[in-house]
Amino acid sequence: MAVKFNDLGGYPEDIKDVFSRIQKKNPNVIEIGCGNGRDAEEIFKYTKNYLGIDISQSFIEIAKNRNPGSMFKVADVENYEFEDNIDIIFAFASFVHISKESLSNILGSIYSKLNCNGIVLATIKYNNYYKEFTKEDEFGMRTYYLYSQDDIKNIAENFKILKNDIYDLRGQKWIKLILQKA
């Protein structure tokens, strides 16, 4: 399963884009749903202040082995206590596992802890909101939700929306979302 995520490719251009929007050396970054640490390798090119969280103990072990000396933690984002002074949040395909009500609560928590002009970059499966399916594998039980652009506007109402674009990835439509705390 961890190899599958490598095969999907990372987000180097999106990561570069977000860091170009933050004019700060070594900004504080949290990656929600860091998985096997694939995108952490790219993020480390821009900051030393990184924390990757994932609900899967197996993924966190892989991420730590892949990125020695880096900070990774097993955590459920729905119950996670974000610390103050966050500059950037990355959530690559991790919010697809969060219901609309929970996502609204999570974004509220993030908003309260982000620094002024802090950025959230998220990729989310696109369609009208619905629970797509639930599956269990070696990394645990996961439910998948799809969101429309209007869903995102309503949920992220406190944020300035810098990007809310639809793109195609292997035949599936996704939303690329960049939010900023004003």
Contact map, one row per residue, 1 for C-alpha under 8 A:
11111000000000000000000000000000000000000000000000000000000000000000000000000000000000000000000000000000000000000000000000000000000000000100000000000000000000000000000000000000000000
11111100000000000000000000000000001100000000000000000000001000000000000000000000000000000000000000000000000000000000000000000000000000000000000000000000000000000000000000000000000000
11111110000000000000000000000000000000000000000000000000000000000000000000000000000000000000000000000000000000000000000000000000000000000000000000000000000000000000000000000000000000
11111111000000000000000000000000000000000000000000000000000000000000000000000000000000000000000000000000000000000000000000000000000000000000000000000000000000000000000000000000000000
11111111100000000000000000000000000101000000000000000000000000000000000000000000000000000000000000000000000000000000000000000000000000000000000000000000000000000000000000000000000000
01111111110000000000000000000000000001000000000000000000000000000000000000000000000000000000000000000000000000000000000000000000000000000000000000000000000000000000000000000000000000
00111111100000000000000000000000000000000000000000000000000000000000000000000000000000000000000000000000000000000000000000000000000000000000000000000000000000000000000000000000000000
00011111110000000000000000000000000000000000000000000000000000000000000000000000000000000000000000000000000000000000000000000000000000000000000000000000000000000000000000000000000000
00001111111000000000000000000000000000000000000000000000000000000000000000000000000000000000000000000000000000000000000000000000000000000000000000000000000000000000000000000000000000
00000101111100000000000000000000000001100000000000000000000000000000000000000000000000000000000000000000000000000000000000000000000000000000000000000000000000000000000000000000000000
00000000111111100000000000000000000000100000000000000000000000000000000000000000000000000000000000000000000000000000000000000000000000000000000000000000000000000000000000000000000000
00000000011111110000000000000000000000100100000000000000000000000000000000000000000000000000000000000000000000000000000000000000000000000000000000000000000000000000000000000000000000
00000000001111111000000000000000000000000000000000000000000000000000000000000000000000000000000000000000000000000000000000000000000000000000000000000000000000000000000000000000000000
00000000001111111100000000000000000000000000000000000000000000000000000000000000000000000000000000000000000000000000000000000000000000000000000000000000000000000000000000000000000000
00000000001111111110000000000000000000000110000000000000000000000000000000000000000000000000000000000000000000000000000000000000000000000000000000000000000000000000000000000000000000
00000000000111111111000000000000000000000000000000000000000000000000000000000000000000000000000000000000000000000000000000000000000000000000000000000000000000000000000000000000000000
00000000000011111111100000000000000000000000000000000000000000000000000000000000000000000000000000000000000000000000000000000000000000000000000000000000000000000000000000000000000000
00000000000001111111110000000000000000000000000000000000000000000000000000000000000000010000000000000000000000000000001010000000000000000000000000000000000000000000000000000000000000
00000000000000111111111000000000000000000000010000000000000000000000000000000000000000000000000000000000000000000000000000000000000000000000000000000000000000000000000000000000000000
00000000000000011111111000000000000000000000000000000000000000000000000000000000000000000000000000000000000000000000000000000000000000000000000000000000000000000000000000000000000000
00000000000000001111111000000000000000000000000000000000000000000000000000000000000000000000000000000000000000000000000000000000000000000000000000000000000000000000000000000000000000
00000000000000000111111100100000000000000000000000000000000000000000000000000000000000100000000000000000000000000000111000000000000000000000000000000000000000000000000000000000000000
00000000000000000011111110000000000000000000000000000000000000000000000000000000000000000000000000000000000000000000000000000000000000000000000000000000000000000000000000000000000000
00000000000000000000011111100000000000000000000000000000000000000000000000000000000000000000000000000000000000000000000000000000000000000000000000000000000000000000000000000000000000
00000000000000000000001111100000000000000000001000000000000000000000000000000000000000000000000000000000000000000000000000000000000000000000000000000000000000000000000000000000000000
00000000000000000000000111110000000000000000011110000000000000000000000000000000000000000000000000000000000000000000000000000000000000000000000000000000000000000000000000000000000000
00000000000000000000010111111000000000000000001110000000000000000000000000000000000001110000000000000000000000000000000000000000000000000000000000000000000000000000000000000000000000
00000000000000000000000001111100000000000000001011000000000000000000000000000000000011110000000000000000000000000000000000000000000000000000000000000000000000000000000000000000000000
00000000000000000000000000111110000000000000001011100000000000000000000000000000000001111100000000000000000000000000000000000000000000000000000000000000000000000000000000000000000000
00000000000000000000000000011111000000000000000001111000000000000000000000000000000001011100000000000000000000000000000000000000000000000000000000000000000000000000000000000000000000
00000000000000000000000000001111110000010000000001111000000000000000000000000000000000001110000000000000000000000000000000000000000000000000000000000000000000000000000000000000000000
00000000000000000000000000000111110000000000000000011100000000000000000000001000000000001111010000000000000000000000000000000000000000000000000000000000000000000000000000000000000000
00000000000000000000000000000011111000000000000000011110000000000000000000000000000000000011110000000000000000000000000000000000000000000000000000000000000000000000000000000000000000
00000000000000000000000000000011111111110000000000011100000100100000000000000000000000000011000000000000000000000000000000000000000000000000000000000000000000000000000000000000000000
01000000000000000000000000000000111111000000000000001101001100100000000000000000000000000000000000000000000000000000000000000000000000000000000000000000000000000000000000000000000000
01001000000000000000000000000000011111000000000000000000001111100100000000000000000000000000000000000000000000000000000000000000000000000000000000000000000000000000000000000000000000
00000000000000000000000000000000011111111000000000010000001101110110000000000000000000000000000000000000000000000000000000000000000000000000000000000000000000000000000000000000000000
00001100010000000000000000000000011111111100000000000000000000100000000000000000000000000000000000000000000000000000000000000000000000000000000000000000000000000000000000000000000000
00000000011100000000000000000000010011111110000000000000000000000000000000000000000000000000000000000000000000000000000000000000000000000000000000000000000000000000000000000000000000
00000000000000000000000000000010010011111111000000010000000000000010000000000000000000000000000000000000000000000000000000000000000000000000000000000000000000000000000000000000000000
00000000000000000000000000000000000011111111100000000000000000000010000000000000000000000000000000000000000000000000000000000000000000000000000000000000000000000000000000000000000000
00000000000100100000000000000000000001111111110000000000000000000000000000000000000000000000000000000000000000000000000000000000000000000000000000000000000000000000000000000000000000
00000000000000100000000000000000000000111111111001000000000000000000000000000000000000000000000000000000000000000000000000000000000000000000000000000000000000000000000000000000000000
00000000000000000000000000000000000000011111111101000000000000000000000000000000000000000000000000000000000000000000000000000000000000000000000000000000000000000000000000000000000000
00000000000000000000000000000000000000001111111000000000000000000000000000000000000000000000000000000000000000000000000000000000000000000000000000000000000000000000000000000000000000
00000000000000000010000001000000000000000111111100000000000000000000000000000000000000000000000000000000000000000000000000000000000000000000000000000000000000000000000000000000000000
00000000000000000000000011111000000000000011111111000000000000000000000000000000000000000000000000000000000000000000000000000000000000000000000000000000000000000000000000000000000000
00000000000000000000000001100000000000000001011111000000000000000000000000000000000000000000000000000000000000000000000000000000000000000000000000000000000000000000000000000000000000
00000000000000000000000001111000000000000000001111100000000000000000000000000000000000000000000000000000000000000000000000000000000000000000000000000000000000000000000000000000000000
00000000000000000000000000011110000000000011001111110000000000000000011000000000000000000000000000000000000000000000000000000000000000000000000000000000000000000000000000000000000000
00000000000000000000000000001110000000000000000011111000000000000000011110000000000000000000000000000000000000000000000000000000000000000000000000000000000000000000000000000000000000
00000000000000000000000000000111110010010000000001111100000000000000001110000000000000000000000000000000000000000000000000000000000000000000000000000000000000000000000000000000000000
00000000000000000000000000000111111000000000000000111110000100000000000111111000000000000000000000000000000000000000000000000000000000000000000000000000000000000000000000000000000000
00000000000000000000000000000001111000000000000000011111101100000000000011111000000000000000000000000000000000000000000000000000000000000000000000000000000000000000000000000000000000
00000000000000000000000000000000100000000000000000001111100000000000000001111000000000000000000000000000000000000000000000000000000000000000000000000000000000000000000000000000000000
00000000000000000000000000000000001000000000000000000111111100000000000001100000000000000000000000000000000000000000000000000000000000000011000000000000000000000000000000000000000000
00000000000000000000000000000000000000000000000000000111111110000000000001000000000000000000000000000000000000000000000000000000000000000010000000000000000000000000000000000000000000
00000000000000000000000000000000000000000000000000000001111111000000000000000000000000000000000000000000000000000000000000000000000000000010000000000000000000000000000000000000000000
01000000000000000000000000000000001110000000000000000101111111100000000000000000000000000000000000000000000000000000000000000000000000000010000000000000000000000000000000000000000000
00000000000000000000000000000000011110000000000000001101111111110000000111000000000000000000000000000000000000000000000000000000000000000000000000000000000000000000000000000000000000
00000000000000000000000000000000000100000000000000000000111111111000000000000000000000000000000000000000000000000000000000000000000000000000000000000000000000000000000000000000000000
00000000000000000000000000000000000110000000000000000000011111111100000000000000000000000000000000000000000000000000000000000000000000000000000000000000000000000000000000000000000000
00000000000000000000000000000000011111000000000000000000001111111110000100000000000000000000000000000000000000000000000000000000000000000000000000000000000000000000000000000000000000
00000000000000000000000000000000000010000000000000000000000111111111111100000000000000000000000000000000000000000000000000000000000000000000000000000000000000000000000000000000000000
00000000000000000000000000000000000000000000000000000000000011111111000000000000000000000000000000000000000000000000000000000000000000000000000000000000000000000000000000000000000000
00000000000000000000000000000000000110000000000000000000000001111111000000000000000000000000000000000000000000000000000000000000000000000000000000000000000000000000000000000000000000
00000000000000000000000000000000000010011000000000000000000000111111110000000000000000000000000000000000000000000000000000000000000000000000000000000000000000000000000000000000000000
00000000000000000000000000000000000000000000000000000000000000011111110000000000000000000000000000000000000000000000000000000000000000000000000000000000000000000000000000000000000000
00000000000000000000000000000000000000000000000000000000000000010011111000000000000000000000000000000000000000000000000000000000000000000000000000000000000000000000000000000000000000
00000000000000000000000000000000000000000000000001100000000000010011111100000000000000000000000000000000000000000000000000000000000000000000000000000000000000000000000000000000000000
00000000000000000000000000000000000000000000000001110000000000010000111110000000000000000000000000000000000000000000000000000000000000000000000000000000000000000000000000000000000000
00000000000000000000000000000000000000000000000000111000000100110000011111000000000000000000000000000000000000000000000000000000000000000000000000000000000000000000000000000000000000
00000000000000000000000000000000000000000000000000111100000100000000001111100000000000000000000000000000000000000000000000000000000000000000000000000000000000000000000000000000000000
00000000000000000000000000000000000000000000000000001111100100000000000111110000000000000000000000000000000000000000000000000000000000000000000000000000000000000000000000000000000000
00000000000000000000000000000000000000000000000000001111000000000000000011111011000000000000000000000000000000000000000000000000000000000000000000000000000000000000000000000000000000
00000000000000000000000000000000000000000000000000001110000000000000000001111111000000000000000000000000000000000000000000000000000000000000000000000000000000000000000000000000000000
00000000000000000000000000000001000000000000000000001110000000000000000000111111000000000000000000000000010000000000000000000000000000000000000000000000000000000000000000000000000000
00000000000000000000000000000000000000000000000000000000000000000000000000011111000000000000000000000100010000000000000000000000000000000000000000000000000000000000000000000000000000
00000000000000000000000000000000000000000000000000000000000000000000000000111111100000000000000000000000000000000000000000000000000000000000000000000000000000000000000000000000000000
00000000000000000000000000000000000000000000000000000000000000000000000000111111110000000000000000000000000000000000000000000000000000000000000000000000000000000000000000000000000000
00000000000000000000000000000000000000000000000000000000000000000000000000000011111000000000000000000000000000000000000000000000000000000000000000000000000000000000000000000000000000
00000000000000000000000000000000000000000000000000000000000000000000000000000001111100000000000000000000000011001000000000000000000000000000000000000000000000000000000000000000000000
00000000000000000000000000000000000000000000000000000000000000000000000000000000111111000000000000000000000000001000000000000000000000000000000000000000000000000000000000000000000000
00000000000000000000000000000000000000000000000000000000000000000000000000000000011111000000000000000000000000001110000000000000000000000000000000000000000000000000000000000000000000
00000000000000000000000000010000000000000000000000000000000000000000000000000000001111100000000000000000000000001110000000000000000000000000000000000000000000000000000000000000000000
00000000000000000000000000111100000000000000000000000000000000000000000000000000001111111000000000000000000000001110010000000000000000000000000000000000000000000000000000000000000000
00000000000000000000010000111000000000000000000000000000000000000000000000000000000011111000000000000000000000000110111000000000000000000000000000000000000000000000000000000000000000
00000000000000000100000000111100000000000000000000000000000000000000000000000000000001111100000000000000000000000100011110000000000000000000000000000000000000000000000000000000000000
00000000000000000000000000001111000000000000000000000000000000000000000000000000000001111110000000000000000000000000001110000000000000000000000000000000000000000000000000000000000000
00000000000000000000000000001111000000000000000000000000000000000000000000000000000000011111000000000000000000000000000111000000000000000000000000000000000000000000000000000000000000
00000000000000000000000000000011110000000000000000000000000000000000000000000000000000001111111000000000000000000000000111100000000000000000000000000000000000000000000000000000000000
00000000000000000000000000000001110000000000000000000000000000000000000000000000000000000111111000000000000000000000000011110000000000000000000000000000000000000000000000000000000000
00000000000000000000000000000000100000000000000000000000000000000000000000000000000000000011111100000000000000000000000001111000000000000000000000000000000000000000000000000000000000
00000000000000000000000000000001100000000000000000000000000000000000000000000000000000000011111111000000000000000000000001110000000000000000000000000000000000000000000000000000000000
00000000000000000000000000000000000000000000000000000000000000000000000000000000000000000011111111000010000000000000000001110000000000000000000000000000000000000000000000000000000000
00000000000000000000000000000000000000000000000000000000000000000000000000000000000000000000111111100000000000000000000000011000000000000000001111000000000000000000000000000000000000
00000000000000000000000000000000000000000000000000000000000000000000000000000000000000000000011111100000000000000000000000000000000000000000011110000000000000000000000000000000000000
00000000000000000000000000000000000000000000000000000000000000000000000000000000000000000000011111110110000000000000000000000000000000000000001110000000000000000000000000000000000000
00000000000000000000000000000000000000000000000000000000000000000000000000000000000000000000000111111110000000000000000000000000001000000000000010000000000000000000000000000000000000
00000000000000000000000000000000000000000000000000000000000000000000000000000000000000000000000001111111000000000000000000000000000000000000000000000000001000000000000000000000000000
00000000000000000000000000000000000000000000000000000000000000000000000000000000000000000000000000111111100000000000000000000000000000000000000000000000000000000000000000000000000000
00000000000000000000000000000000000000000000000000000000000000000000000000000100000000000000000001111111110000000000000000000000000000000000000000000000000000000000000000000000000000
00000000000000000000000000000000000000000000000000000000000000000000000000000000000000000000001001111111111000000000000000000000000000000000000000000000001000000000000000000000000000
00000000000000000000000000000000000000000000000000000000000000000000000000000000000000000000000000011111111100000000000000000000000000000000000000000000001100000000000000000000000000
00000000000000000000000000000000000000000000000000000000000000000000000000000000000000000000000000001111111110000000000000000000000000000000000000000000000000000000000000000000000000
00000000000000000000000000000000000000000000000000000000000000000000000000001100000000000000000000000111111111000000000000000000000000000000000000000000000000000000000000000000000000
00000000000000000000000000000000000000000000000000000000000000000000000000000000000000000000000000000011111111100000000000000000000000000000000000000000001100000000000000000000000000
00000000000000000000000000000000000000000000000000000000000000000000000000000000000000000000000000000001111111110000000000000000000000000000000000000000000000000000000000000000000000
00000000000000000000000000000000000000000000000000000000000000000000000000000000010000000000000000000000111111111000000000000000000000000000000000000000000000000000000000000000000000
00000000000000000000000000000000000000000000000000000000000000000000000000000000010000000000000000000000011111111100000000000000000000000000000000000000000000000000000000000000000000
00000000000000000000000000000000000000000000000000000000000000000000000000000000000000000000000000000000001111111100000000000000000000000000000000000000000001100000000000000000000010
00000000000000000000000000000000000000000000000000000000000000000000000000000000000000000000000000000000000111111100000000000000000000000000000000000000000000000000000000000000000000
00000000000000000000000000000000000000000000000000000000000000000000000000000000011111000000000000000000000011111110000000000000000000000000000000000000000000000000000000000000000000
00000000000000000000000000000000000000000000000000000000000000000000000000000000000111110000000000000000000001111111111000000000000000000000000000000000000000000000000000000000000010
00000000000000000000000000000000000000000000000000000000000000000000000000000000000111100000000000000000000000001111110000000000000000000000000000000000000000000000000000000000000010
00000000000000000000000000000000000000000000000000000000000000000000000000000000000000000000000000000000000000000111110000000000000000000000000000000000000000000000000000000000000011
00000000000000000000010000000000000000000000000000000000000000000000000000000000000000100000000000000000000000000111111000000000000000000000000000000000000000000000000000000000000111
00000000000000000000010000000000000000000000000000000000000000000000000000000000000001110000000000000000000000000111111100000000000000000000000000000000000000000000000000000000000111
00000000000000000100010000000000000000000000000000000000000000000000000000000000000000111000000000000000000000000100111110000000000000000000000000000000000000000000000000000000011110
00000000000000000000000000000000000000000000000000000000000000000000000000000000000000011110000000000000000000000000011111000000000000000000000000000000000000000000000000000000111100
00000000000000000100000000000000000000000000000000000000000000000000000000000000000000011111000000000000000000000000001111100000000000000000000000000000000000000000000000000001111000
00000000000000000000000000000000000000000000000000000000000000000000000000000000000000000111111000000000000000000000000111110000000000000000000000000000000000000000000000000001110000
00000000000000000000000000000000000000000000000000000000000000000000000000000000000000000011111000000000000000000000000011111000000000000000000000000000000000000000000000000111100000
00000000000000000000000000000000000000000000000000000000000000000000000000000000000000000001111100000000000000000000000001111100000000000000000001100000000000000000000000000111100000
00000000000000000000000000000000000000000000000000000000000000000000000000000000000000000000100100000000000000000000000000111110000000000000000011100000000000000000000000011110000000
00000000000000000000000000000000000000000000000000000000000000000000000000000000000000000000000000000000000000000000000000011111000000000000000001111000000000000000010000011110000000
00000000000000000000000000000000000000000000000000000000000000000000000000000000000000000000000000000000000000000000000000001111110000000000000001110000000000000000000000001000000000
00000000000000000000000000000000000000000000000000000000000000000000000000000000000000000000000000000000000000000000000000000111110000000000000001110000000000000000000000000000000000
00000000000000000000000000000000000000000000000000000000000000000000000000000000000000000000000000000000000000000000000000000011111000000000000011110010000000000000000000000000000000
00000000000000000000000000000000000000000000000000000000000000000000000000000000000000000000000000000000000000000000000000000011111100000000000011100000000000000000000000000000000000
00000000000000000000000000000000000000000000000000000000000000000000000000000000000000000000000000100000000000000000000000000000111110000000001111000000000000000000000000000000000000
00000000000000000000000000000000000000000000000000000000000000000000000000000000000000000000000000000000000000000000000000000000011111000000001111000000000000000000000000000000000000
00000000000000000000000000000000000000000000000000000000000000000000000000000000000000000000000000000000000000000000000000000000001111100000001110000000000000000000000000000000000000
00000000000000000000000000000000000000000000000000000000000000000000000000000000000000000000000000000000000000000000000000000000000111110000111100000000000000000000000000000000000000
00000000000000000000000000000000000000000000000000000000000000000000000000000000000000000000000000000000000000000000000000000000000011111000111000000000000000000000000000000000000000
00000000000000000000000000000000000000000000000000000000000000000000000000000000000000000000000000000000000000000000000000000000000001111111110000000000000000000000000000000000000000
00000000000000000000000000000000000000000000000000000000000000000000000000000000000000000000000000000000000000000000000000000000000000111111100000000000000000000000000000000000000000
10000000000000000000000000000000000000000000000000000000000000000000000000000000000000000000000000000000000000000000000000000000000000011111000000000000000000000000000000000000000000
00000000000000000000000000000000000000000000000000000001111000000000000000000000000000000000000000000000000000000000000000000000000000011111100000000000000000000000000000000000000000
00000000000000000000000000000000000000000000000000000001000000000000000000000000000000000000000000000000000000000000000000000000000000011111110000000000000000000000000000000000000000
00000000000000000000000000000000000000000000000000000000000000000000000000000000000000000000000000000000000000000000000000000000000001111011111000000000000000000000000000000000000000
00000000000000000000000000000000000000000000000000000000000000000000000000000000000000000000000010000000000000000000000000000000000001110001111100000000000000000000000000000000000000
00000000000000000000000000000000000000000000000000000000000000000000000000000000000000000000000111000000000000000000000000000000001111100000111110000000000000000000000000000000000000
00000000000000000000000000000000000000000000000000000000000000000000000000000000000000000000000111000000000000000000000000000000001111000000011111000000000000000000000000000000000000
00000000000000000000000000000000000000000000000000000000000000000000000000000000000000000000000111100000000000000000000000001000111110000000001111100000000000000000000000000000000000
00000000000000000000000000000000000000000000000000000000000000000000000000000000000000000000000100000000000000000000000000011111111100000000000111110000000000000000000000000000000000
00000000000000000000000000000000000000000000000000000000000000000000000000000000000000000000000000000000000000000000000000011111110000000000000011111011000000000000000000000000000000
00000000000000000000000000000000000000000000000000000000000000000000000000000000000000000000000000000000000000000000000000000111100000000000000001111111000000000000000000000000000000
00000000000000000000000000000000000000000000000000000000000000000000000000000000000000000000000000000000000000000000000000000100000000000000000000111111100000000001000000000010000000
00000000000000000000000000000000000000000000000000000000000000000000000000000000000000000000000000000000000000000000000000000000000000000000000000011111110000000000000000000000000000
00000000000000000000000000000000000000000000000000000000000000000000000000000000000000000000000000000000000000000000000000000000100000000000000000111111111000000000000000000000000000
00000000000000000000000000000000000000000000000000000000000000000000000000000000000000000000000000000000000000000000000000000000000000000000000000111111111100000000000000000000000000
00000000000000000000000000000000000000000000000000000000000000000000000000000000000000000000000000000000000000000000000000000000000000000000000000001111111110001000000000000000000000
00000000000000000000000000000000000000000000000000000000000000000000000000000000000000000000000000000000000000000000000000000000000000000000000000000111111110000000000000000000000000
00000000000000000000000000000000000000000000000000000000000000000000000000000000000000000000000000010011001000000000000000000000000000000000000000000011111110000000000000000000000000
00000000000000000000000000000000000000000000000000000000000000000000000000000000000000000000000000000001001000000000000000000000000000000000000000000001111111101000000000000000001000
00000000000000000000000000000000000000000000000000000000000000000000000000000000000000000000000000000000000000000000000000000000000000000000000000000000111111110000000000000000000000
00000000000000000000000000000000000000000000000000000000000000000000000000000000000000000000000000000000000000100000000000000000000000000000000000000000000111110000000000000000000010
00000000000000000000000000000000000000000000000000000000000000000000000000000000000000000000000000000000000000100000000000000000000000000000000000000000000111111000000000000000001111
00000000000000000000000000000000000000000000000000000000000000000000000000000000000000000000000000000000000000000000000000000000000000000000000000000000000011111100000000000000001111
00000000000000000000000000000000000000000000000000000000000000000000000000000000000000000000000000000000000000000000000000000000000000000000000000000000100100111111000000000000111100
00000000000000000000000000000000000000000000000000000000000000000000000000000000000000000000000000000000000000000000000000000000000000000000000000000000000000011111000000000000111100
00000000000000000000000000000000000000000000000000000000000000000000000000000000000000000000000000000000000000000000000000000000000000000000000000000000000000001111100000000001111000
00000000000000000000000000000000000000000000000000000000000000000000000000000000000000000000000000000000000000000000000000000000000000000000000000001000000000001111110000000011110000
00000000000000000000000000000000000000000000000000000000000000000000000000000000000000000000000000000000000000000000000000000000000000000000000000000000000000000011111000000011100000
00000000000000000000000000000000000000000000000000000000000000000000000000000000000000000000000000000000000000000000000000000100000000000000000000000000000000000001111100001111000000
00000000000000000000000000000000000000000000000000000000000000000000000000000000000000000000000000000000000000000000000000000000000000000000000000000000000000000000111110001111000000
00000000000000000000000000000000000000000000000000000000000000000000000000000000000000000000000000000000000000000000000000000000000000000000000000000000000000000000011111111100000000
00000000000000000000000000000000000000000000000000000000000000000000000000000000000000000000000000000000000000000000000000000000000000000000000000000000000000000000001111111100000000
00000000000000000000000000000000000000000000000000000000000000000000000000000000000000000000000000000000000000000000000000000000000000000000000000000000000000000000000111110000000000
00000000000000000000000000000000000000000000000000000000000000000000000000000000000000000000000000000000000000000000000000000000000000000000000000000000000000000000000111111000000000
00000000000000000000000000000000000000000000000000000000000000000000000000000000000000000000000000000000000000000000000000001100000000000000000000000000000000000000000111111100000000
00000000000000000000000000000000000000000000000000000000000000000000000000000000000000000000000000000000000000000000000000001110000000000000000000000000000000000000011110111110000000
00000000000000000000000000000000000000000000000000000000000000000000000000000000000000000000000000000000000000000000000000111100000000000000000000000000000000000000011110011111000000
00000000000000000000000000000000000000000000000000000000000000000000000000000000000000000000000000000000000000000000000000111100000000000000000000001000000000000001111000001111100000
00000000000000000000000000000000000000000000000000000000000000000000000000000000000000000000000000000000000000000000000011110000000000000000000000000000000000000011111000000111110000
00000000000000000000000000000000000000000000000000000000000000000000000000000000000000000000000000000000000000000000000111110000000000000000000000000000000000001111100000000011111000
00000000000000000000000000000000000000000000000000000000000000000000000000000000000000000000000000000000000000000000001111000000000000000000000000000000000000001111000000000001111100
00000000000000000000000000000000000000000000000000000000000000000000000000000000000000000000000000000000000000000000001110000000000000000000000000000000000100111110000000000000111110
00000000000000000000000000000000000000000000000000000000000000000000000000000000000000000000000000000000000000000000111100000000000000000000000000000000000000111100000000000000011111
00000000000000000000000000000000000000000000000000000000000000000000000000000000000000000000000000000000000000100111111000000000000000000000000000000000000001110000000000000000001111
00000000000000000000000000000000000000000000000000000000000000000000000000000000000000000000000000000000000000000001110000000000000000000000000000000000000000110000000000000000000111
